[in-house]
């Protein structure tokens, strides 16, 4: 709780910690700190983008990516050419869509 109060206090809206504690409820404090963290992340993301760095990167789940690559290798397909993993079933018979 002290860490949350410290993060909120930095924004400068309160003169003392006692004033902060009297003003905010716990859900409000959590919401405020969450918003401050998001704003800080967005600022850092913007600064990184100016330098040509993509902080978002590939959002694919690492386990799903490994499964996709292993399955593609078993089928003698380049894993980088696989753009979608479609489940194989008896109706469509499709496993992967290849570029």
Buried (B, 14 or more C-beta within 10 A) or exposed (E): EEEBBEBBBEEEEBEEEEEBBEEBEEEEBBEBBEEBEEEEEEEEBEEEEEEEEEEEEEEEEEEEEEEBBEBBEEEEBEBEEBEEBEEEEEEEEEBBEEE
